[in-house]
């Protein structure tokens, strides 16, 4: 799985796309938290214990319900209700926060290791990986945790973070260019 910081940088990069009026920092922070929040289920084995060996993974297990598109929609609805505190309109708050949270499951489906993602929970208990899985990932064990995080962050910087920000800045530049060119 990508590190929580990588997930949290997705809405930060998306906020760079919008030329003109900037997006309020409260909305960007809420979207960043929402995009990293699904990994709260990484602690499920410590709380609930391990599932039986050959049984299907339960919804509460890692990459389960919290990684669902429908949980992301719910987070978007909460953001819409709190839109005044986020200093934006309700629709923009819902799309920004819900969309940011939805990207978490998508990125996890693109990883080369780990368990599949319950992206359609509660409609389906089936878990998914994408057919194309280019994101190099791996577990972070209790021993050598710091060095593993640093190694993963280095890989994710080249593989995800820099390309994500480059695409965001390219789109922003093209949008700004489109506004400055007289089309008549």
ROFI-40125 format. One line per field, with one value per residue: residue number from 0; residue in three letters; x, y, z of N, C-alpha, C in turn. Coordinates in Angstrom, 1 decimal, m for minus. Example, Ala and Ser with C-alpha at 12.3 -4.5 7.8 and 13.67 -1.06 7.14 Angstrom:
BEGIN
num <- [0,1]
residuo <- [Ala,Ser]
n.X <- [13.2,12.8]
n.Y <- [m5.7,m2.2]
n.Z <- [7.8,7.1]
ca.X <- [12.3,13.7]
ca.Y <- [m4.5,m1.1]
ca.Z <- [7.8,7.1]
c.X <- [13.2,12.9]
c.Y <- [m3.3,0.0]
c.Z <- [7.8,7.9]
//
This chain:
BEGIN
num <- [0,1,2,3,4,5,6,7,8,9,10,11,12,13,14,15,16,17,18,19,20,21,22,23,24,25,26,27,28,29,30,31,32,33,34,35,36,37,38,39,40,41,42,43,44,45,46,47,48,49,50,51,52,53,54,55,56,57,58,59,60,61,62,63,64,65,66,67,68,69,70,71,72,73,74,75,76,77,78,79,80,81,82,83,84,85,86,87,88,89,90,91,92,93,94,95,96,97,98,99,100,101,102,103,104,105,106,107,108,109,110,111,112,113,114,115,116,117,118,119,120,121,122,123,124,125,126,127,128,129,130,131,132,133,134,135,136,137,138,139,140,141,142,143,144,145,146,147,148,149,150,151,152,153,154,155,156,157,158,159,160,161,162,163,164,165,166,167,168,169,170,171,172,173,174,175,176,177,178,179,180,181,182,183]
residuo <- [Unk,Unk,Unk,Unk,Unk,Unk,Unk,Unk,Unk,Unk,Unk,Unk,Unk,Unk,Unk,Unk,Unk,Unk,Unk,Unk,Unk,Unk,Unk,Unk,Unk,Unk,Unk,Unk,Unk,Unk,Unk,Unk,Unk,Unk,Unk,Unk,Unk,Unk,Unk,Unk,Unk,Unk,Unk,Unk,Unk,Unk,Unk,Unk,Unk,Unk,Unk,Unk,Unk,Unk,Unk,Unk,Unk,Unk,Unk,Unk,Unk,Unk,Unk,Unk,Unk,Unk,Unk,Unk,Unk,Unk,Unk,Unk,Unk,Unk,Unk,Unk,Unk,Unk,Unk,Unk,Unk,Unk,Unk,Unk,Unk,Unk,Unk,Unk,Unk,Unk,Unk,Unk,Unk,Unk,Unk,Unk,Unk,Unk,Unk,Unk,Unk,Unk,Unk,Unk,Unk,Unk,Unk,Unk,Unk,Unk,Unk,Unk,Unk,Unk,Unk,Unk,Unk,Unk,Unk,Unk,Unk,Unk,Unk,Unk,Unk,Unk,Unk,Unk,Unk,Unk,Unk,Unk,Unk,Unk,Unk,Unk,Unk,Unk,Unk,Unk,Unk,Unk,Unk,Unk,Unk,Unk,Unk,Unk,Unk,Unk,Unk,Unk,Unk,Unk,Unk,Unk,Unk,Unk,Unk,Unk,Unk,Unk,Unk,Unk,Unk,Unk,Unk,Unk,Unk,Unk,Unk,Unk,Unk,Unk,Unk,Unk,Unk,Unk,Unk,Unk,Unk,Unk,Unk,Unk]
n.X <- [0.8,0.5,2.1,0.6,1.1,1.6,m1.0,m2.3,m1.2,m2.4,m4.9,m3.7,m2.1,m4.1,m5.4,m3.6,m4.2,m6.3,m6.5,m6.4,m8.6,m7.6,m8.0,m9.4,m7.4,m8.5,m10.3,m8.6,m7.0,m8.9,m9.6,m7.1,m6.8,m9.0,m8.3,m6.2,m7.3,m8.6,m6.7,m6.8,m7.9,m5.7,m5.0,m6.8,m6.3,m5.0,m7.0,m9.3,m8.4,m6.9,m8.4,m9.9,m7.9,m8.4,m10.7,m12.9,m11.7,m12.9,m15.1,m14.1,m11.4,m8.0,m7.9,m10.6,m13.9,m13.4,m12.0,m13.9,m15.8,m18.3,m18.1,m16.5,m18.2,m20.0,m18.3,m18.0,m20.6,m20.7,m18.8,m20.1,m22.2,m20.7,m19.7,m19.6,m17.7,m15.5,m15.1,m16.3,m18.6,m21.4,m21.5,m18.9,m17.4,m18.2,m17.5,m14.7,m13.7,m15.0,m14.1,m11.3,m11.0,m11.9,m9.9,m8.0,m8.6,m8.4,m5.7,m4.6,m5.5,m3.8,m1.4,1.4,1.4,0.0,m3.3,m6.4,m8.8,m11.8,m13.6,m16.3,m17.8,m20.7,m22.1,m21.0,m19.0,m16.7,m13.3,m10.9,m8.2,m6.4,m6.0,m3.6,m0.8,1.2,2.4,5.0,5.1,4.9,4.9,5.4,7.4,7.7,10.4,13.1,11.5,11.7,13.7,12.5,10.2,11.5,12.8,10.5,9.2,11.0,10.8,8.1,8.1,9.4,7.8,5.1,4.6,6.1,5.4,2.6,2.4,3.7,2.0,m0.3,0.7,1.2,m1.4,m2.5,m1.0,m1.7,m4.5,m4.3,m3.0,m4.9,m6.8,m5.6,m5.2,m6.5,m9.4,m10.9]
n.Y <- [m1.2,2.3,4.8,6.6,9.3,9.7,9.1,11.3,13.4,13.4,15.0,17.5,17.9,17.9,20.3,22.2,22.3,24.1,27.1,30.6,31.6,30.4,27.2,26.9,26.3,24.7,23.0,21.6,20.4,18.8,17.1,15.8,14.5,12.8,11.2,9.7,8.4,5.8,3.9,3.4,1.0,m0.7,m1.4,m3.3,m6.1,m6.1,m5.2,m6.8,m9.3,m12.1,m13.2,m16.4,m19.0,m20.0,m18.6,m16.1,m12.7,m10.5,m7.6,m5.8,m6.1,m5.2,m3.0,m3.2,m2.4,0.4,1.3,1.5,2.7,3.6,4.3,6.5,8.1,8.6,10.1,12.3,13.3,14.1,16.1,17.9,18.6,20.0,22.2,25.0,25.4,24.4,26.4,26.6,25.7,23.4,21.2,21.3,20.7,18.1,16.7,17.1,16.1,13.5,12.5,12.5,10.7,8.4,7.9,6.6,3.8,3.2,3.7,1.7,m0.6,m0.6,m1.6,m3.8,m5.8,m7.2,m7.4,m7.7,m5.0,m4.0,m2.5,m2.1,m2.6,m1.9,m3.4,m5.5,m8.2,m8.9,m8.6,m6.5,m6.2,m4.2,m4.9,m3.9,m3.3,m1.3,m0.1,m0.3,m2.0,m3.1,m4.9,m3.3,m4.1,m4.8,m4.8,m2.8,m0.7,2.1,2.4,1.0,2.6,4.9,3.9,3.1,5.6,6.9,5.4,5.8,8.6,8.9,7.3,8.0,10.6,12.8,12.5,12.9,15.6,16.9,16.4,17.7,20.4,20.8,20.6,22.8,24.8,24.6,25.2,27.9,29.0,28.6,30.4,32.8,33.1,34.7,33.5,34.3]
n.Z <- [0.0,m0.7,1.3,4.0,3.8,1.1,0.1,1.2,m0.1,m2.6,m2.8,m2.3,m4.5,m6.4,m5.7,m6.6,m9.3,m9.9,m11.4,m10.7,m8.2,m5.1,m3.4,m0.3,2.6,4.7,3.4,1.8,3.7,5.0,2.9,2.5,5.0,4.8,2.6,3.6,5.7,5.4,6.0,8.6,9.3,9.3,11.8,12.5,13.0,15.4,17.1,16.5,16.1,14.2,11.1,10.3,8.8,6.0,5.4,3.9,3.7,6.3,6.3,8.1,8.1,7.0,4.1,3.7,4.4,5.0,2.8,0.8,m1.9,m1.3,1.4,1.0,m0.4,1.7,3.4,1.8,2.0,4.6,4.6,2.9,4.6,6.4,5.1,5.4,7.5,6.1,4.3,1.7,m1.0,m0.6,m2.6,m3.8,m1.6,m0.9,m3.3,m3.3,m0.8,m0.7,m3.2,m2.8,m0.8,m2.1,m3.9,m2.4,m2.2,m4.9,m5.5,m3.8,m5.1,m7.2,m6.4,m6.1,m4.2,m1.1,0.3,m1.7,m2.5,m0.9,m2.6,m3.4,m1.2,0.8,m1.1,m2.4,m1.3,m2.5,m3.2,m4.8,m7.2,m9.5,m13.0,m14.0,m12.2,m11.1,m8.9,m6.7,m3.7,m0.3,2.8,6.0,8.4,12.0,12.8,11.8,11.0,10.5,8.5,6.4,5.9,5.0,2.7,1.2,0.9,m0.7,m3.0,m3.6,m4.0,m6.5,m8.1,m7.7,m6.3,m7.4,m10.2,m10.0,m9.0,m11.1,m13.3,m12.3,m12.2,m14.9,m16.0,m14.7,m15.9,m18.6,m18.4,m17.5,m19.6,m21.6,m20.7,m21.2,m23.9,m26.7,m28.1,m30.2]
ca.X <- [0.0,1.2,2.2,m0.5,1.6,1.4,m2.4,m2.7,m0.7,m3.3,m5.7,m2.8,m1.7,m5.3,m5.7,m2.8,m4.8,m7.3,m5.9,m7.3,m8.9,m7.1,m8.9,m9.1,m6.6,m9.3,m10.8,m7.4,m6.6,m10.0,m9.5,m5.9,m7.1,m9.9,m7.6,m5.3,m8.0,m9.0,m5.7,m7.1,m8.2,m4.5,m5.0,m7.9,m5.8,m4.7,m8.2,m10.3,m7.7,m6.8,m9.4,m9.5,m6.9,m9.0,m12.0,m12.8,m11.4,m14.0,m15.1,m13.3,m10.0,m7.4,m8.4,m12.0,m15.0,m12.9,m11.5,m15.0,m16.3,m19.5,m17.7,m16.0,m19.4,m20.5,m17.4,m18.3,m21.8,m20.3,m18.1,m21.1,m22.8,m19.7,m19.1,m19.2,m16.4,m14.5,m15.0,m16.6,m19.9,m21.6,m21.2,m17.5,m16.8,m18.6,m16.7,m13.3,m13.4,m15.3,m13.2,m10.0,m11.1,m12.1,m8.6,m7.2,m8.8,m7.9,m4.2,m4.2,m5.7,m2.7,m0.1,1.8,1.4,m1.0,m4.6,m7.2,m9.6,m13.3,m14.0,m17.7,m18.5,m21.4,m22.9,m20.3,m17.9,m15.6,m12.2,m10.3,m6.9,m6.4,m5.2,m2.3,m0.4,2.6,3.0,5.8,4.7,5.3,4.6,6.4,7.5,8.1,11.8,13.6,10.4,12.1,14.4,11.5,9.4,12.3,12.9,9.2,9.0,11.9,10.2,6.8,8.4,9.7,6.8,3.8,4.5,6.6,4.6,1.3,2.6,4.1,0.7,m1.1,1.2,1.0,m2.8,m2.7,m0.4,m2.6,m5.7,m4.0,m2.7,m6.2,m7.5,m4.9,m5.1,m7.8,m9.9,m11.8]
ca.Y <- [0.0,3.5,5.3,7.6,10.7,9.7,9.3,12.6,14.4,13.4,16.2,18.7,18.0,18.3,21.7,23.0,22.4,25.2,28.4,31.7,31.6,29.2,26.4,27.1,25.3,23.8,22.0,20.8,19.6,17.8,16.1,15.1,13.5,11.8,10.3,8.8,7.8,4.4,3.0,3.2,m0.4,m1.4,m1.8,m4.3,m7.4,m5.9,m5.0,m7.9,m10.6,m12.6,m14.1,m17.8,m19.1,m20.1,m17.9,m14.8,m11.6,m9.8,m6.2,m4.9,m6.4,m4.2,m2.8,m3.6,m1.4,1.8,1.6,1.4,3.8,4.1,5.0,7.8,9.0,9.1,11.1,13.5,13.9,14.7,17.3,18.8,19.2,20.9,23.0,26.4,25.3,24.2,27.6,26.3,25.3,22.0,20.3,21.2,20.0,16.7,16.1,17.2,15.1,12.1,12.1,12.3,9.4,7.3,7.6,5.7,2.4,3.0,3.5,0.4,m1.6,m0.6,m2.0,m5.2,m6.7,m7.0,m8.0,m6.9,m4.0,m4.2,m1.2,m2.0,m2.9,m3.1,m4.0,m6.7,m8.5,m9.2,m7.7,m6.3,m5.6,m3.8,m5.8,m3.3,m3.0,m0.8,0.6,m1.2,m1.9,m4.2,m4.7,m2.6,m5.0,m4.2,m4.5,m1.9,0.1,3.5,2.3,0.5,3.7,5.8,3.3,3.2,7.0,7.2,4.8,6.5,9.9,8.8,6.6,8.6,11.9,13.7,12.5,13.5,17.0,17.3,16.4,18.8,21.7,20.8,20.9,24.2,25.7,24.6,26.0,29.3,29.4,28.7,31.7,34.0,33.1,35.1,32.5,34.8]
ca.Z <- [0.0,m0.6,2.6,4.3,3.3,m0.3,m0.1,1.6,m1.1,m3.8,m2.9,m2.3,m5.9,m7.1,m5.4,m7.5,m10.7,m10.0,m11.5,m10.2,m6.8,m4.5,m2.6,1.2,3.3,5.5,2.6,1.4,4.9,5.3,1.9,2.8,6.1,4.3,1.7,4.3,6.8,5.2,6.5,10.1,9.4,9.5,13.2,12.8,13.5,16.8,17.8,16.3,15.9,12.8,10.6,10.1,7.7,4.7,5.3,3.2,4.6,6.7,5.9,9.0,7.9,6.2,2.8,3.7,4.3,5.0,1.5,m0.1,m2.6,m0.6,2.6,0.5,m0.6,3.0,3.9,1.0,2.5,5.9,4.2,2.4,5.8,7.1,4.0,5.9,8.2,5.1,3.5,0.3,m1.2,m0.2,m3.6,m3.9,m0.4,m1.1,m4.3,m2.9,0.3,m1.2,m4.3,m2.2,0.0,m3.1,m4.5,m1.6,m2.7,m6.3,m5.4,m3.2,m6.1,m8.2,m5.8,m6.5,m3.0,m0.1,0.0,m2.5,m1.9,m0.9,m3.1,m3.6,0.0,1.2,m2.2,m2.7,m0.4,m3.4,m3.2,m6.2,m7.6,m10.9,m13.8,m14.1,m10.8,m11.2,m7.7,m5.9,m2.3,0.6,4.2,6.8,9.5,13.2,12.9,10.8,10.5,10.0,7.2,5.4,5.6,4.2,1.4,0.5,0.6,m1.8,m4.2,m3.9,m4.5,m7.9,m8.8,m7.5,m5.8,m8.4,m11.4,m9.6,m8.9,m12.5,m14.0,m11.7,m12.6,m16.3,m16.2,m14.3,m16.9,m19.8,m18.1,m17.4,m21.0,m22.3,m20.3,m21.7,m25.4,m27.3,m29.0,m31.3]
c.X <- [0.9,1.1,1.0,m0.1,1.3,m0.1,m2.8,m2.2,m1.6,m4.2,m4.9,m2.4,m2.9,m5.7,m4.8,m3.3,m5.6,m6.6,m6.9,m7.4,m8.4,m8.2,m8.5,m8.4,m7.4,m9.9,m9.7,m7.0,m7.6,m9.9,m8.2,m6.1,m8.0,m9.2,m6.7,m6.1,m8.4,m8.0,m5.8,m7.4,m6.9,m4.3,m6.0,m7.4,m5.5,m5.9,m9.1,m9.6,m7.6,m8.0,m9.0,m8.8,m7.5,m10.3,m11.8,m12.4,m12.7,m13.9,m14.3,m11.8,m9.4,m7.8,m9.8,m12.9,m14.5,m12.4,m12.6,m15.3,m17.5,m19.2,m17.1,m17.2,m20.0,m19.6,m17.7,m19.6,m21.6,m19.7,m19.1,m21.9,m22.0,m19.1,m18.8,m17.9,m15.2,m14.3,m15.3,m18.1,m20.1,m21.2,m19.6,m16.8,m17.0,m17.7,m15.2,m13.0,m13.8,m14.4,m11.8,m10.0,m11.2,m10.8,m7.8,m7.4,m8.3,m6.4,m3.8,m4.5,m4.6,m1.4,0.2,1.8,0.2,m2.3,m5.5,m8.1,m11.0,m13.9,m15.5,m18.5,m19.5,m22.2,m22.3,m19.2,m16.6,m14.5,m11.4,m8.9,m7.1,m5.6,m3.8,m1.9,1.0,3.2,3.7,5.5,5.2,5.0,5.8,6.4,7.9,9.5,12.2,12.5,10.8,12.8,13.5,10.7,10.2,12.5,11.6,8.9,9.8,11.3,9.0,7.1,8.6,8.5,5.4,3.8,4.9,5.8,3.2,1.4,2.9,2.8,m0.2,m0.6,1.1,m0.5,m3.1,m2.2,m1.2,m3.9,m5.4,m3.7,m4.0,m7.0,m6.9,m4.8,m6.5,m8.2,m10.8,m11.1]
c.Y <- [1.2,4.0,6.4,9.0,10.8,9.8,10.7,13.7,14.4,14.7,17.5,18.9,18.5,19.8,22.6,23.2,23.6,26.5,29.5,31.6,30.3,28.5,26.6,26.0,24.3,22.7,21.0,19.8,18.5,16.7,15.2,14.1,12.4,10.8,9.4,8.0,6.3,3.5,2.8,1.7,m1.3,m2.0,m2.9,m5.6,m7.2,m5.8,m6.3,m9.3,m11.0,m13.4,m15.5,m18.0,m19.1,m19.4,m16.6,m13.7,m10.8,m8.3,m5.3,m5.1,m5.3,m4.2,m3.3,m2.4,0.1,2.2,1.6,2.7,4.4,4.7,6.4,8.7,9.5,10.2,12.4,14.1,14.6,16.1,18.3,19.4,20.2,21.9,24.4,26.4,25.0,25.3,27.4,25.9,23.8,20.9,20.2,20.5,18.5,16.0,16.1,16.1,13.7,11.6,11.7,10.9,8.2,7.0,6.7,4.2,2.2,2.8,2.2,m0.7,m1.7,m1.1,m3.5,m6.2,m6.4,m7.7,m7.1,m6.0,m4.2,m2.9,m1.0,m2.4,m1.7,m3.9,m5.4,m7.0,m8.9,m8.2,m7.7,m5.8,m5.2,m4.8,m5.2,m2.8,m2.5,m0.2,m0.5,m0.9,m3.0,m3.9,m4.0,m3.4,m4.2,m3.9,m3.7,m1.1,1.4,3.3,1.8,1.7,4.7,5.2,3.4,4.6,7.4,6.7,5.5,7.9,9.9,8.2,7.3,10.1,12.9,13.7,13.2,15.0,17.6,17.4,17.5,20.2,21.9,21.2,22.4,25.1,25.7,25.3,27.5,29.8,29.5,29.9,32.9,34.2,33.6,34.1,33.0,35.2]
c.Z <- [0.0,0.9,2.8,3.7,1.8,m0.7,0.2,0.6,m2.4,m3.8,m2.8,m3.8,m6.7,m6.9,m6.2,m8.9,m10.9,m10.1,m11.0,m8.7,m6.1,m3.6,m1.1,1.8,4.1,4.6,2.1,2.5,5.2,4.2,2.1,3.9,5.6,3.4,2.4,5.3,6.6,5.9,8.1,10.3,9.5,10.9,13.5,13.4,15.0,17.7,17.7,16.2,14.4,12.4,10.4,8.8,6.3,4.5,4.5,4.2,5.0,6.3,6.8,8.9,7.0,4.7,2.6,3.5,4.3,3.7,0.4,m0.7,m1.9,0.8,2.2,0.2,0.7,3.6,3.1,1.5,3.8,5.6,3.7,3.6,6.5,6.2,4.5,6.7,7.2,4.1,2.0,0.2,m0.9,m1.3,m3.8,m2.8,m0.5,m2.1,m3.9,m1.9,m0.1,m2.2,m3.8,m1.5,m1.0,m3.8,m3.7,m2.1,m4.1,m6.3,m4.8,m4.2,m7.1,m7.6,m6.1,m5.4,m2.1,m0.5,m0.9,m1.7,m2.0,m1.4,m3.3,m2.4,0.3,0.1,m2.6,m1.7,m1.2,m3.2,m4.5,m6.2,m9.0,m11.7,m14.0,m12.7,m10.7,m9.9,m6.8,m4.4,m1.5,2.0,4.9,8.1,10.8,13.3,11.7,10.2,9.8,8.6,6.1,5.0,4.7,2.8,0.6,0.1,m0.6,m3.1,m4.6,m4.4,m6.0,m8.7,m8.7,m7.3,m6.9,m9.7,m11.1,m9.6,m10.3,m13.3,m13.6,m12.2,m14.1,m16.6,m15.8,m15.3,m18.1,m19.5,m18.1,m18.8,m21.8,m21.9,m21.0,m23.2,m25.9,m28.3,m30.1,m32.5]
//
